[in-house]
Amino acid sequence: MNDILVHSEAVLGYGFIPPKYLKEGEDEYRIRNSQQDKDPDSYRALRHRDVEILIKNGNRCSDWDKVLVREPFDATLVRNCEFAGLVRLGRLERMVLEHHDMMLPTGISDSRIISCDIGDDCSIHACNYLAHYIIGDRCILVNNDEIHATNYAKWGNGILKEGEPEDVRIWLDLMNEAGGRSVLPFDGIICADAYLWAKRREDTLLMERFQEMTENAFDTRRGAYGTIGSGCVIKSTHIIKDVKIGESAYIKGANKLKNLTINSSETERSQIGEGVELVNGIIGYGSRIFYGCKAVRFVMGSNSALKYGARLIHSVLGDNSTVSCCEMLNNLIFPAHEQHHNTSFLVAALVRGQSNMAAGATIGSNHNSRAADGEVDAGRGFWPGLSTSVKHSSRFASYCLLSKGIYRYELNIKFPFALVADDPARDRLEIMPAYWWMYNMYALLRNESKLISRDKRITKVQNIEFSFFAPDIMEEAFEALDLIEELVGKAWYKAEGAAEAMAEGSDERLVKEKGRAVLLGKKEEVDALEVLGFNMENSKRKVVIQKPRRAYKAYRHMLRFYALRVLIDYFAERPDSSFEDAEEVLAGERIREWENLGGQLVPRNKVETLVSDVKRGAINNWEEMHNEYARLWAEYPLDKAQHAWACLCDLLGADRLQEEQLSKEVARFIDTTRFIEEQVYLTRRKDYISEFKKATFRGEEEMRAVLGTPESNVFVRKAHNDMERWRARADALLGRLKGEDWTLD
């Protein structure tokens, strides 16, 4: 027996809500009427003349008394339609709506309309089945097969409606295929919410509060109608079922859209294109999904794009991200992620944003356990190179660049800005700490610049720190300094034959002190050592640390630059602040633990307070939670300045920063700006002097005509201008510290 039910014609358009879910005095329109923004008194019944015209134009209805209209109403604009249930039509005048050179007259033709509210001056043509929807003003709906809502529609939110069993609830299995980090999706969720929910699984009370906050955010009664906001265009789409669509959205040629919220507004218009199939998801403002993409159980942040057949499953994709052609499963991905290639694959990963996946990158390609429960945790700026294969479970510090290769073992790379390379010929792993700072300054600074320029969001709920000169990565740099000292110290003792210094229980402090002395000594002494890493690869082969002395100096160099950049900003924003004033506000212990909440950096102790507030009921809903994020974001500049002050003290080995020391460091900062400017130019210039680069051109003139010159490169010029501004600000601060009457720009 099939599942087709047979009813009398009289039920069409009625009984939307089963009677058992209606309370005394309620009818099936209990929620629909509250969703409608038109004054109920603005509708009138059809006049006898209206009905005559409608019937003459091929329209049918079992009860014309159930069709209400608003003035002015031109009945001649409704042709060959069938109406059922309570239908309310907005104003209808003779005019033409145009969208992308397509011009359609207002009116309704060749459509079946069942219990809908249609806004003013809409153009609805050839919609085979349009049921239980509230449509805004001046919408265009043309050549659509099925648009309807069920009485239990949830619009992609992880809630249950009256009478539903728990097993129909939608969960997202983030970061782990086994489902141990499941999160409930909801309209308004951001990466910070998903991160706290997925990461703190041991906190049972917190998990219960998050679920409670989600469930309380939505009406669990049955009977809400689907909504299509004003100014929407929907054409040539097969199935739209249980989808809430915001204003000014553009949907064309989609195959199937089911159980979704599509956020869109006049200023941040979302678009969905040809061949797309989306099920159980939340789509952020200003997002774009085109050309055969598939997404199931997903959240897309604002100003993000899914294109060219990409597949997004059980994942949260952060704001400002672009994903094409690839497959992504069970991921939590923070903002500004780029993944553009058909051969790239990302599964069971936490990627902390500002990342880029190259062609052939297979991240999480295999589980090294008896269950599919492995994970990858990658810091900001993660960049696996071409045809890179990484196994579960692995962890990477920020701005880790993986050279092309098959990484056969789990990795734990603790150095930020590192280049990691597999050397199969010598059967070893090679790590060059601080590679980006030493050899690719152009790409490093350009990355920060382009991330800022690509942030087109108008509605900014998720706060994002785009700069790598930030406390989280700088703390990784401090840890890298300690680790290099330790590894160089061990290498020195090993070379001296004092293997017992590396034995368990040996004095780690002495090893580090020796390593520091060697690193600050003669270059030849470090170069003569084979410095090996430990617990960085799950294998017995060598892990070789390359250029440790230069990396050590590079980390200290960037830490100084970070600290001074932040402090120069601090003084610039407080033109009346003296050194003593700043010291009183900023001096203190360095905060070593920071948490990346979806792109927003927060001291760990403040995160713990936030979590405690949720658990004790001081924060009761997601709006309050997001307000707390905003408050912490407002405090972040001061937190960052305090961290920078403490960083400078620690680098100088001083308990208290002296004004003369700050003046000296500002002068060094000016020298560093010249170094950065030069390195940006030189790293870009390499592309112009390579003989292989020149090989495709007939001569220098053709090459300049095609590529320009390094001096004319847009980002090289921008870097120069940026460094000039920093030098001017630093000069102004020097003048203030010397008591001169200078003003900071």
N, C-alpha and C positions, 0 to 999 in steps of 0.2 A: 504494500500500500504506500502511495507517495504522500508527500506532506502538503499537498494542495488542499485547501479548505474551500468549501462551497457555501456562499451566503446569498441572501436575497439582495436585490439591487438597493433596497432601502437603507442598508447599513453603510453604504459607501459615503465616507466623509463624516461618520458619526461613531461614537463609542471609542474615541481615541484612548481614553484612560479606562481600564477595566473597573467596573463599579466597586469592587472590593477595596480599591485604593482611594475612593472618594468619601470624604466625611459628609456628615449631614449638612445640607445647604450648599455643597460644592457641585459644580458641573465640570465637564471636560475642558472648559475654557479657563479654569481657575488661574493657571499660570500664563496662558496665552494673553489674556487681557492685561496682565501686569507688564508683559514684555512690549506691548504695543505703545508707541510714543504719540499716536494720534488721539485726539479727543474723541471719545466714543460718540459724543453728541454731534460730531462733524459728519457722521455718516447718515445717509437716508436710504430708504427702501427704493427699489426700482419703480419708476412710474409705468403706467400701462404702455405709453409710447415707447419707452426704453425696451420693454420686453418684446414688443412687436418688432423693433429693429434688430434686436439680438437674435430672435428666432429666424427672421428673414435672412440674416447673415450666416445661418448655419450653426448657430450655437444651441446647446442643449443643457437642460438642468431639470432635475426631478422636482425642485422646489425653488422657484425664482424668488420667493420671499426671503430665502436665506442668502441672497446676494445683495450686499449693501455697497453703496458708492458714495464718493465725495464730489462736491461741486467744484469746478465744472466737470461734467461727465459727458463725453461724446460717445454714444453707444455704437456709432458706425465704425469705431476703431477696434471693435471686438468681433473677430470672425472665426468661424469653424472651431469653436472651443466647446469643451464639456466641463460643466461646473458641478461640484458635489459638496455637501456640507456647508458650513458657514464660511462664505467668501466675502472679504471686504476689499474693495478696489479703491485705490486712491484717485486723485484728480487725473483726468485724462483729456488732454487737448491735442489738437492736430499740430504736431511738430516733428522734428527729426533729431535723433541723437547720433553723434559721430564719435567714433573711437578708432584711432589708428587708420584713418582713411576709409573705414567702413561706416556707412550711413544707413540707419534703420529708422523707420517711422515709429513713433510711439503707438502703443496699442498692444493688443493680445490676439494672437492668431495661431490656429492649428495646434492647440495645447489642451491638456487635461489638467484642470486646477481643482485640487481637493483641499478644502478647509485651509485656506491661506489668507494672509493679509498682504496685499501688494501696495507698495508706496505710490507716490505721485509721479506721473509722467514716465512710466516705465515702458520699455520696449521688450515684450516677451513673445517670442515666435518659435514655433516647432519645439515645444517642450512637452515630450510625450507623457511625463508623469511628474507633476509638481504638487507635493502634498505636505501639509503641516509645516509650512515655512512662513516666516515673516520677512518680507522683502522691503528694503529701504527705497528711498526716492531715486528716480532717474537711473535705474539699473538696466542693463542690457542682458537678457537671457535668450540665447538663440541656439537652436539645433542641439538640445540636450535631451538625453534619453530618460534619465531618472534622477530627480532631486526630491528627497523626502526624509522625514525624521520619524523615529519610533518614539513611543511613550517613555522608553527607558534610556533614551540617549544620554550619554555622559560627556560628549565632546572631547574625548581623549583623556579625561581626568581619571585618576585611579580611585574612583569611588564606586559605591553600590547604590542602586536605586531601591525603592521600597520592594521588599519581597525577593530580592535577588540573592542567590547563594554566593558564598565567598569565592568559589572557584571561577567566577566570571570576572573578578577584579583584575585590572591590568597592572602588572608590575614591570619595571625595567631592570634587567639583570646586568648591572654595570660592573665593569672592571674584572669580573670573574664569571666565566661561563656556567659555573656550578650553581649560581644564584645566591651565593652567600652574602652578596652586597645589594640586594634588591631594593629599589626605590620606587615610590609611587609618583607617577608624573602628575603635574597639575598646571593649569594655566597660570603663568607667572613664575614658574620655577626657574631659577638661575643656577649656574654652575656651583656657586657657593652653597646653596641649599643641598644640591645633589652630593657634593663632596662631603659635607658634614654627615649626611645621612648614610652614605655608602662607606665612609671610612671609620666611623666610630661604632662599629657593630657590637662591641662588647658592652656598650652602655644601653642596657635594656630599657631603662626608663626614658632615655632620650629617644629611642626608636618609637616607643609608644606615644610620646608627646608629638613627634613629627607626624605620625599617622593620624593622631587626633586632630592636629592643626589642619591637615589636608582635608579630612572628612568634614570638619566644621566649616570649611570655606565654601561649600557648595550645598545647594538645595537637593536633598535626596528624594523629594517628591517626584512622582511620575507626571509626565504631561507637558514638559517644556517644549516649545516649538524651535525648530531650527531657525537661524537668523542669517540673512545676507545683508550686509551693511549698504548704506547709500553709496551710489557711484560705482558699484561693482559691475564687472563685465564677465559673464560666464558663457562660453560658446563651445559647441562641438565636443561636449564632455559626456561620457557614458553614464557613470554612476557617481552620485554624490549622496551619501547616506549618513545622517547624524553628524553633520559638519556645521560648526559655527564659524561664519565668515565675517571678518571685519570690513570696515569701509574701504572702498576704492581698490579692492583686490581684483586681480585679473587672472582668470582661469580659462585656459583654452586647450582643447584636445586631450584632456586627462582621461585615463582609462577608468580609474577607480579611486575615489576619495571617501574614506569611511572612518567614523569615530575620530574626528579631528577638531581642534581649534586652530583657525588660521587668523592670527592677529595681523591687522592691517589698518592703516589710517591714511588720511589725505596726504600727510607729509612723509609717511613711511609705508609705501604700497608694496604689498606682497604679491608675487606672481607665481603661477603654477602652469607649466606648459605641457607639450605633447607627450603622450605615452606614459605619463607619470602614474604610479600606483602608490598610494599612501594609506596606511591603516594604523589606527591607534597612536596618534601623535599630537604634539603641540608644536606649532610653528610660530616663530617670533616675528616681530614687526620688520617690514622691509626685506623679508627673505625671498629667495628666488629658487624655484625647483623646476628643472627643464629636462627634456629629451630622454625619456625612458627611465627615469630614476625610480627606484623602489625603496620605500622606507616603511618599516614595521616596528611598532613599539619604540618610539623615538621622541626626542625633543630637539628642536633646532632653535638656536638663539637668534637674536635680532641681527639684521644685516649679514646674513649668511647665505651661502649658495650651495645647491646640490645640482650637479649637471652631468650630462653625457653618460647616462646609465649607471651612475653610482648607486651603491646599495648601503643603506644605513639601517642597522637592526640592533635592537636592545642597546641603544646608545644615546648619550647626550652630547650634542655638538654645540660648542660655545659660540658667542657672538663673533662677528667679523671673520668668519671662517669660510673657506671655499674648498669644496670637495668635488672631484670629478672622476668618473670612470672606474673608481676603485671599489673595494669591499671593506666594510667596517662593521665589526660585530662586538657587542658587549664592552663598549668603551665609555669612559668619561673624559671628554676632551675640552680643555679650557680654551678661552677665546684666542682668535687669530691663528687658526690651524690651516695649513695648506697641504692638500693632497690631490694631485692632478692626473695621476697616471693609472691606466687600466690594469697594470700588473702589480699595483701596490695593495697590500693587505695589512689590516690592523685589527687585532683581536685581543680582548681581555686586557685592556691597558688603561692606565691613568696617565694622560699626557697633559702636562701643566701649561700648555699654551705656547703661542709664538713659535710653532713648530712647522716642519716641512718634511714630507715624505717623498722621497725620490722614486723614480720608476723602478719597479722590481723589488722595492723594499717590502719584506715580509716580516712584520713585527709580531712576534708570538706565533711563529710558524709551527711550533711543536711543544707538546707538554712533556716535561721530564719527570712525570709522576704517573701513578696508576689511575688518575682521574683527570678530567679536564678542568683543573682548578688552579692552573698557573696564572701569574699576573706579570705585567710590565709596568714599572713606575718610572716615568721619564720627566725630568725637570724642564723648566722653560727653555725654549730654543732648541729642542731636540731635533736632530737632523741626520737621519740614517741615509747613507749615500746609495748610489745606484746598485741594484741587485744585492741588497743587504738582507741577510737572514738572521734573525735574532730569536733565541729560544726563551721560553718561560722557565723559571721566573728570573727577571733581570731588573736592575735598577740603574738609572743614569743621572748624574748630576746635571746641572743646567748647562745649556749650550754645548752639548756633547755632539760631536760630529763623528759618525761612523764611516770609515772608508769602505769601499766596495769589498764584500767578502761574505763568506758563510761562517758565521760565528757558532761553532758547534757546541759551546758550553754556556751555561748561565754566566751572566756578567754583573758585576757590581762596581761601576765606575764612579769614583768618588771625587774626581777632579773636574771643576767647571771649566768650560771653554776648551775642553780637551779634544784632540784628534786620536781616535782609536783605530788601530789597523791590525788585521790578522795577517801574520806572515807564515803561510803554509810551507814555504821552502825551508825555513829554519824552525818550523813548528813552535811558534811562540806568538804571544800577543804583545803588541807595542802600543804604548800610551804616551802621547806628548801633551803634558798639561799646559794650559794657557796658550794653546796653539792660535786661537783666534786673535788674541792681542798681539802675538809676536809676528804673525804672517798674513793675517787677513783683516786688517783694520777697516778696510773699505766695506766689506760685507757686514762686519759687526755693527758699525755705526749706521750703515744704510738700513739694516734690519729694523733698528729702533725708529728711524725716520719714516719708513714705509708703513709700519704698523700704526703710527699715529695718523698718517695721511689717509689710511684706508678705513678709519673709524668714522663711518657715515651715520652712526646712530643718532636719532633725535631723542628717543626715550632710552636713557642710560640707567638701567637698574643695576646691572652688573658693573661694579667699579673695576678698573683695570690699571695696573702699573705696567706701562709699556717698556720702561727703561731697564736695561740690565744693570745699570748703576743703581741698585736697590738693595735693601738690607738682606733679603733672602739669599741672593747670589753672592753678596759680599761675605756673608757668614760661611758660605761654601768655600770661598777663597781663603778665609782664615783657617778653616779645617784643612784645606789643601796645603797651606804653609806648614802646619803641624805635621801632616802626613809626609811631606817631602823631607822635612828635618828628620823624622823618624827613619824613613827608608834610606836616606843618605848616611845617617849614623850607623845603621845596620850594615850597609854596604862597606863602610870604612872599617868597622870592626871585623867583618868577614875577610876583607883584604889583608888586614893585619894579623889574621889567624886567631883572633879572639872570639871564636864562635860562641863561647859561653855567655857573651854579652847579649846574645840574641835568644838565649834559652829562656824558658818560662820562669818568671820570677825575677828576671834581671831588672836593673834600675832603668825604667823607661825614660826617666828624666835625664839621666846621663847620656843615654843614646841620642836623645833629641838635642841636647846641648852640643854634643860632638858633631851631629849633623849640621847644626846651625853654624858652628865654627868653620866647618869644611865649606859650606855653601858661601860663606862670606869671605873665604880665603881665596887662594889662587885658583884660577879657572882650570889649570892643568890637573890639579889634585882631584877635582870632581870628575873631569873628563876621563880620568884613568880608572874610575870606579864603574862596575856594572851594578846599576841601581835596579833592584827588583821590587815589584809590587806583590803584596800578599792579600789573599782573600778578595781578589778582584775578578778572578775567573775560576769556575768550578772545574779545575783540572790540575794535573801535576806538572804541566809544562811551565816554562818561564813566562813571566809578565814583566817586560822591560820598560822602565821609565826613561823616556828620552829627554835630553836637554833639561835635567832637573834644576841646574843652577840658573839658567836663563828663565825658566818657568817661575822659579822662586822669586826672582827679581820682578818678573812681570806681574805676579799676583800683588806684590807690595806696591808696585807702580799704580795698578788700577785701583787698589784700595785707597791710596792717597788721593787719586784723582776723584774718586767717588766722594770721599769725605769733604774735600774742598769744594766740589761742585755743589753739594747740598748746603754747606755752610755759607757759601757765597750767595746762594738763593735766599737763605734764611736772613742774612743781613740786608740783602736788597729789599726784602719785603718789610723790613723794620728800620727805616732810615734814622730813627732816633735811638736805636739800641746801641749801647756801648759794649765793649768786650766784657766788662764786669756784669752787665745786664744779661748778656748771652750766657756767660758762665753760670750764673745763678739759675737760669732756666734749664740749661742743657747738660750740665755736669752730672755724672752719675755712672753707675755700672752699665756696661754694654749689654744690651738685650741680645742674647745669642740664639734664641729660638723664635722663629717667625713661621706663620702658617699662611700658605697661599690659598685663599678662599675664592677659588674660581677666577683668579686674576688680581684680586685685592689682597694686599699684604697686611697682616695684622700680627702684633706680638702674641706669642702663644698664651701668655697669661691673660690677655684680654679675650682670647677665644674661649679659654676655660671659663671665664666669667660669663660670657655670652651663653655658653652651653648650660651653665648652672642656672642662669635666669630662665632659660626655656624649661628646664626640669622642675624648677620650683614654682612655675606658673606666672612669673613676672612678664614673660613674653608669651602671648596666647594665640597669636595667629601669624601668618606669613607676612602680612603687611607690617606688623610690628617688628618682625625679624628683619625685614628689608630696611626699615627705618633705623634699626641698630647698626646694620652694615653702613648705612649712610653716615651715621654719627661717628663710627670708627674711621670711616674714610676722611671725614673732616679733621679728625685727630692725627691722621697719618703724617702730614707734613712735619708736625712737631715731633712725633715718634721717630721719624726718619732723621730729623736734625739732631736729636739726642743720640741716636745711634751713630751718626757721622762724627759727632764730637768725641764719643767714647772710642770709636775706631781710631781716630787720629791719636788720642792719648795712648792707646795700646800699641800702635805702630811706632810711636816715639819712645815707648817704654816709660811713660811718665804717669804718675798718679794724678797730676793736675796739669792742664794745658796752660802754658804761659803765653802772654800776648806776643812776646818776641818770637816764640815758636810758631804761632799762627801766621805772623807776618812772613817768616821764612818759608813756611809751607805754601802760602799764597804765591810767593815768588816762584817756587818750584812748580806750582800749578800752571803758571803762565808758560814755563818751559815745556810742560807736558802738552799744553794745547798746540804748541808748535810741532812737537813730536807726533801727535795724533794727526794733525793736518798733513804733515809730510808722509806719514805711513799710509794715509788714505790715498794720497796721490801716487805713491810708489806701488802700492798693491794694485791699483787700477792701471798704472803704466805698464805693468808686466804684460798685459794683454796686447799692447801696441808694439812692443819690441820683440815679441816672439817671432822667430823666422817661420814657424809653422802657421802662425796667424797670418803672416804676410803672404804665404804661399798661394792663397786663392785670389790675390789681387795682382793686377798688371804692374802696379807701382805704388809709391807713397801717395801720389795725388788721388788715385782711385780709393785707396784705403781711407784717406782723410775724408773724402766725399761721402763714403758709406758710414764710417765709424766716428768721424770727428777726430778730436785729439783728446788726450787725457786732461789737458787744461780746460777744454770746453765741456767736459762731462758735467752733467747737471748736478750729480751728487758731489763730485769733487768741489765744484763751486759752492755748493751749499755747506759742505764741511768747512771750507775756508771761511765763509761768512759766519757760521756758528762759532768757530773758534775765535774769530775776531771779536764777536760779542762777548764771549767768555773772558777774553783778555781785557776788554774794556771794563767789565764788571769787577774783575780781579784787581785791576789798577785802581778802581774807585774804592774798593775795600782796603787796599794798601794805604791809600790816602787817608781814610778814616782812622785806621790803626795808628798812623803816624801823627794824627791830630790835625791833618790838613782839611780844608773846607771843600771836600769833594762830595759829589752826589752820585749815588748808584743809579744806573739806568734801570 
